[in-house]
């Protein structure tokens, strides 16, 4: 079942019934649309770049917050140094991309987080984790998951996962899904990983900016 992330009213009707009896709708105002661009296949999940396109639906957003989490064996914990922010008063009316690019070809490579928009420029920030860099690499495998469907109606201040990545040090691989962030207890990939991390996004209205 497709999850809904928008708060409040349902999508507004933005057209009339077509000849085949279907209604055209548009995203509700004051929301953000998020579209996965580079999707994982059903085959082996390898560590590679992940990309999303976003656009504001007349939203009041003036900030983007990307938060990194690490799995401690029983819960997801925020990385104290893993909050990446972009601020601009034009975010809510703009479109752009959010990319996670590996720094190198190493299995345990950190991500470079790139936010770009023709309307307000961009930001490049580097993630860093001593736990990830300290993993033994001889038998290291990873699996990556991202959102598979477009989200038209993401409300402000609602946090959603963009990426979940797990690692194993025994040479085996267990595939992971994006729901492992919201429901880790049902994710063998997370629960039995040597290391797992997740990145979320939240579009915000910060009155102090």
C-alpha positions as CSV (number, residue, x, y, z in Angstrom):
1,X,0.0,0.0,0.0
2,X,1.4,3.4,-1.0
3,X,2.2,5.5,2.1
4,X,0.9,9.1,2.4
5,X,3.3,11.7,3.8
6,X,1.1,14.8,3.5
7,X,-0.7,16.2,6.5
8,X,-4.1,17.7,6.4
9,X,-6.3,17.9,3.3
10,X,-6.2,15.4,0.5
11,X,-4.9,16.4,-2.9
12,X,-6.9,19.1,-4.6
13,X,-8.8,18.4,-7.8
14,X,-7.1,20.2,-10.6
15,X,-9.1,19.4,-13.7
16,X,-12.2,17.8,-15.0
17,X,-13.0,14.3,-15.7
18,X,-11.4,13.1,-18.9
19,X,-13.1,11.1,-21.6
20,X,-12.1,7.9,-20.0
21,X,-13.7,8.9,-16.7
22,X,-10.4,9.7,-14.8
23,X,-9.8,12.8,-12.8
24,X,-6.6,14.8,-13.0
25,X,-5.1,16.0,-9.7
26,X,-2.2,18.2,-8.7
27,X,-0.2,18.2,-5.5
28,X,-1.6,20.2,-2.6
29,X,-0.2,23.6,-2.0
30,X,2.5,24.1,0.7
31,X,3.9,20.6,0.0
32,X,7.1,19.3,-1.8
33,X,7.3,16.7,-4.5
34,X,10.1,14.1,-4.4
35,X,11.0,11.9,-7.3
36,X,13.6,9.1,-7.3
37,X,15.7,9.3,-10.4
38,X,18.2,6.5,-10.0
39,X,16.4,3.5,-8.8
40,X,17.9,0.2,-7.6
41,X,17.0,-3.0,-9.5
42,X,15.7,-6.2,-8.1
43,X,19.2,-7.7,-8.5
44,X,22.3,-7.2,-6.4
45,X,22.4,-3.8,-4.7
46,X,25.7,-2.2,-5.0
47,X,27.0,1.0,-3.5
48,X,26.4,3.7,-6.1
49,X,25.0,7.1,-6.4
50,X,21.4,7.9,-5.4
51,X,19.6,10.8,-6.9
52,X,16.2,12.5,-6.3
53,X,14.5,15.5,-8.0
54,X,12.4,17.8,-5.8
55,X,10.1,20.7,-6.5
56,X,8.1,23.0,-4.3
57,X,4.3,23.2,-4.6
58,X,4.1,26.9,-3.5
59,X,5.6,25.7,-0.2
60,X,6.7,28.0,2.7
61,X,10.0,26.0,3.0
62,X,13.2,28.0,3.3
63,X,15.4,25.1,4.5
64,X,16.4,21.5,3.6
65,X,17.6,19.3,6.4
66,X,19.3,16.0,5.6
67,X,20.0,13.9,8.7
68,X,22.3,10.9,9.0
69,X,21.4,8.0,11.4
70,X,23.4,5.0,12.5
71,X,22.1,1.7,13.7
72,X,23.2,0.8,17.2
73,X,21.9,-2.8,17.2
74,X,18.5,-1.9,18.6
75,X,17.5,1.5,17.2
76,X,18.4,4.3,14.8
77,X,20.4,7.1,16.4
78,X,21.1,10.5,15.0
79,X,24.7,11.1,14.1
80,X,25.8,14.1,16.2
81,X,27.8,15.4,13.3
82,X,25.4,14.2,10.6
83,X,23.0,17.1,10.0
84,X,23.4,18.7,6.6
85,X,21.5,21.9,5.9
86,X,20.7,24.1,2.9
87,X,18.9,27.4,3.5
88,X,17.3,29.6,0.9
89,X,14.0,31.6,0.8
90,X,13.4,30.2,-2.7
91,X,13.3,26.5,-1.8
92,X,9.5,26.4,-1.6
93,X,9.0,27.7,-5.2
94,X,12.0,26.0,-6.7
95,X,13.1,22.7,-8.2
96,X,16.4,20.9,-7.9
97,X,18.2,17.7,-7.1
98,X,19.6,15.8,-4.1
99,X,22.4,13.4,-4.8
100,X,24.4,11.0,-2.7
101,X,27.7,10.3,-4.5
102,X,30.3,7.8,-3.2
103,X,33.7,9.5,-2.6
104,X,35.5,6.5,-4.1
105,X,35.1,3.0,-5.4
106,X,35.7,1.5,-2.0
107,X,32.8,-0.5,-0.6
108,X,32.8,1.5,2.6
109,X,33.2,4.9,0.8
110,X,31.5,7.8,2.5
111,X,28.9,9.8,0.6
112,X,29.2,13.3,-0.8
113,X,25.8,15.0,-0.4
114,X,25.1,17.4,-3.3
115,X,22.0,19.7,-3.3
116,X,21.6,21.7,-6.5
117,X,19.1,24.1,-7.9
118,X,19.1,26.6,-10.8
119,X,17.1,28.9,-8.6
120,X,19.2,29.1,-5.4
121,X,22.6,27.6,-6.3
122,X,23.7,24.5,-4.3
123,X,25.6,22.9,-1.6
124,X,28.2,20.1,-1.4
125,X,28.8,18.5,2.0
126,X,30.8,15.4,3.0
127,X,29.6,12.7,5.4
128,X,32.2,11.2,7.8
129,X,31.9,8.2,10.2
130,X,34.8,6.6,12.1
131,X,32.6,3.4,12.4
132,X,32.2,3.1,8.7
133,X,35.8,3.8,7.8
134,X,36.9,1.3,10.5
135,X,35.1,-1.6,8.9
136,X,37.4,-4.5,7.6
137,X,37.2,-4.5,3.9
138,X,38.4,-7.9,2.8
139,X,34.9,-9.6,2.9
140,X,32.8,-6.4,3.1
141,X,29.6,-6.2,1.2
142,X,26.9,-3.5,1.1
143,X,23.3,-3.1,0.1
144,X,21.5,0.2,-0.6
145,X,17.8,1.1,-0.8
146,X,16.0,4.3,-1.8
147,X,12.4,5.4,-2.3
148,X,10.9,3.6,-5.3
149,X,7.8,5.8,-5.9
150,X,7.3,9.5,-6.4
151,X,5.9,11.4,-3.4
152,X,3.8,14.3,-4.6
153,X,2.6,15.7,-1.3
154,X,5.4,15.8,1.3
155,X,4.3,18.3,4.0
156,X,6.7,20.6,5.7
157,X,8.5,19.4,8.8
158,X,7.8,15.7,7.9
159,X,10.9,13.6,7.9
160,X,11.2,10.7,5.3
161,X,14.1,8.4,4.5
162,X,15.9,8.9,1.3
163,X,18.6,6.2,1.6
164,X,19.3,3.1,3.8
165,X,22.7,1.4,3.5
166,X,23.8,-1.8,5.3
167,X,27.2,-3.6,5.5
168,X,28.2,-7.2,6.3
169,X,31.8,-8.4,6.9
170,X,31.3,-12.1,6.2
171,X,31.1,-11.8,2.4
172,X,27.4,-12.5,2.2
173,X,24.7,-10.0,1.2
174,X,21.2,-9.4,2.4
175,X,19.1,-7.0,0.4
176,X,17.6,-4.0,2.2
177,X,14.4,-1.9,1.6
178,X,13.7,1.7,2.4
179,X,11.1,0.6,5.0
180,X,14.0,-0.7,7.1
181,X,14.2,2.9,8.5
182,X,10.7,3.1,9.8
183,X,10.4,-0.6,10.6
184,X,13.9,-1.9,11.4
185,X,12.5,-4.8,13.5
186,X,11.3,-6.5,10.4
187,X,14.6,-5.9,8.5
188,X,17.0,-8.8,8.6
189,X,19.5,-6.7,6.6
190,X,19.6,-4.0,9.4
191,X,19.3,-6.3,12.4
192,X,22.1,-8.6,11.3
193,X,24.3,-6.0,9.7
194,X,27.9,-5.1,10.8
195,X,27.0,-1.5,10.3
196,X,24.0,0.3,8.9
197,X,23.2,4.0,8.2
198,X,20.3,6.0,6.9
199,X,19.8,9.5,5.5
200,X,16.5,11.3,5.8
201,X,15.2,14.6,4.4
202,X,12.9,17.3,5.9
203,X,11.8,20.5,4.3
204,X,11.4,23.2,6.9
205,X,10.2,26.8,7.5
206,X,12.7,28.4,9.8
207,X,11.4,31.7,11.1
208,X,14.8,32.8,12.3
209,X,16.3,32.9,8.9
